[in-house]
Amino acid sequence: MKARAPESQTPQTSNLPTFKYRPVFLAGLRNIFSWWKADSETKEMLSIALLAKNSVVLLSGTYGVGKSTFIESVMKVFFSDIYEQQVKPIARIRDTLTEFDVLLYIDIAKLRQGIEQVEPRPIVTSPFKFFNELQRGNPRLYNSLLSLFAEKEVEYRGRVFKSKPFIAFADRNPHDVSSHEIPKALWDRIDAHLYIRVLDITETYELLTSKYVRTYTPRIVDALPKLLTSDKMLEIWNDVDKVVVPEAITLFLSLIAGSFTCAHVDRSVTEPRYRLPCEQCQYRGELCFKVREIWGTRWAESTIKFAKARAWLYGRPMVQLEDVLFVLPYTLNHRLVLRPEIEAAYPNKIEFVKQEVIEKAIKVKKDVWIKAIKAYLAALNGDENAKRELEQLAERDVVVLKLYRKLKEETEQPYNGFEKLLASVGGGTQ
């Protein structure tokens, strides 16, 4: 099927974000991080996570590093109306709990009368959700969480309980002996995953001094003000939605995705017993050699969502490549299934993404990829010189080679019978 050149992007000023609540949002961050200590990159990514509507963020770390403290601090500062509720949207997960213990409530008194009355717990409908110790769940609970994360709803016997737009935080200790394996399907519904490390010497000193010398405030949450409500946060999320994503960004992300696919075989449709001849492949040094499985595009959609949030955080109405590269390690790491010997060489997969994907692949190839993007978009508009340029660039990079092959397929192959059928159909009736 012949490709149609994308339309030019000319956003109207009236549709751009207003940044109305950005000053008070930054003030809230300043309050939290004056008490809660971490490295600057972790604090920035956590700040971005608060701005991404309908996102799920998992914090990993050992005991006592402040995962729960940060999440409860966020609830008080930015969701003060929810923090003041008697029953807060917090699920403290244990392996013996079912969806009724975590997500739903059944009226036992009425059940004894033969009447089954089921209602959602606050964590289902709330715009702020906290799942404590996610790894302690069980398959039955994980299936229910998958529906909540993916569809923004929980269904029970034909009744559907929908959530408001939300942000959900979960935490886990990856070394907890009570841990269970989180299913891959649930991992793929987690938009971002980051580690909260143990404080270093100066951070420990600053925290202890603030809590026990300058003041006596054992609980950080008690020292924080209530600045915003869930309604105001919804306005912020809607404002973040207005941040513009340039077409070049979506194509650049597509090239990143292409770097994990094989140049010879579509691995997404191979059976488990099939073995690629990677050891003899001419592209053995590429990223595709280092991964075992290829997942879909949810990581790219999460990346766009968080890149828009980062642009808003810095007061910019349009996403830049730097936004994408900043959030990528956190939106991609948990969706990668690496070769065992590759995974063993890095302390965690965030570091793999930073070193192998960004430093050794993206930054090395960036200039070629940008030229390829411009040539591809021009070639779609019929520019033959651009098509020849893309062909030349394809000789230098395997990802551009895949893009060039796709261009030829889109522009040179004739319609098959089915494509002719679709092309002959006019617009649908109202």
Sequence and secondary structure as in RCSB ss.txt:
>XXXX:A:sequence
MKARAPESQTPQTSNLPTFKYRPVFLAGLRNIFSWWKADSETKEMLSIALLAKNSVVLLSGTYGVGKSTFIESVM
KVFFSDIYEQQVKPIARIRDTLTEFDVLLYIDIAKLRQGIEQVEPRPIVTSPFKFFNELQRGNPRLYNSLLSLFA
EKEVEYRGRVFKSKPFIAFADRNPHDVSSHEIPKALWDRIDAHLYIRVLDITETYELLTSKYVRTYTPRIVDALP
KLLTSDKMLEIWNDVDKVVVPEAITLFLSLIAGSFTCAHVDRSVTEPRYRLPCEQCQYRGELCFKVREIWGTRWA
ESTIKFAKARAWLYGRPMVQLEDVLFVLPYTLNHRLVLRPEIEAAYPNKIEFVKQEVIEKAIKVKKDVWIKAIKA
YLAALNGDENAKRELEQLAERDVVVLKLYRKLKEETEQPYNGFEKLLASVGGGTQ
>XXXX:A:secstr
            GGGS   TTHHHHHHHHHHHHTTS   HHHHHHHHHHTTSTTEEEEEE  TTSSHHHHHHHHH
HHH HHHHTSSS SEEE  TT  HHHHTEEE HHHHHTT   EEE HHHH SEEEEETGGG  HHHHHHHHHHHH
HSEEEETTEEEE  S EEEEEE TT TT     HHHHHT  EEEE     HHHHHHHHHIIIII   SSGGGG  
    HHHHHHHHHHHHTSB  HHHHHHHHHHHHTTS SSS GGG  TT    GGG TTTTSGGGGEEE   SHHH
HHHHHHHHHHHHHTT SB  HHHHHHHHHHHHGGG EE HHHHTTSSSHHHHIIIIIIIIIIHHHHHHHHHHHHH
HHHHHTT HHHHHHHHHHHTT HHHHHHHHHHHHHHHS   HHHHHHHT      
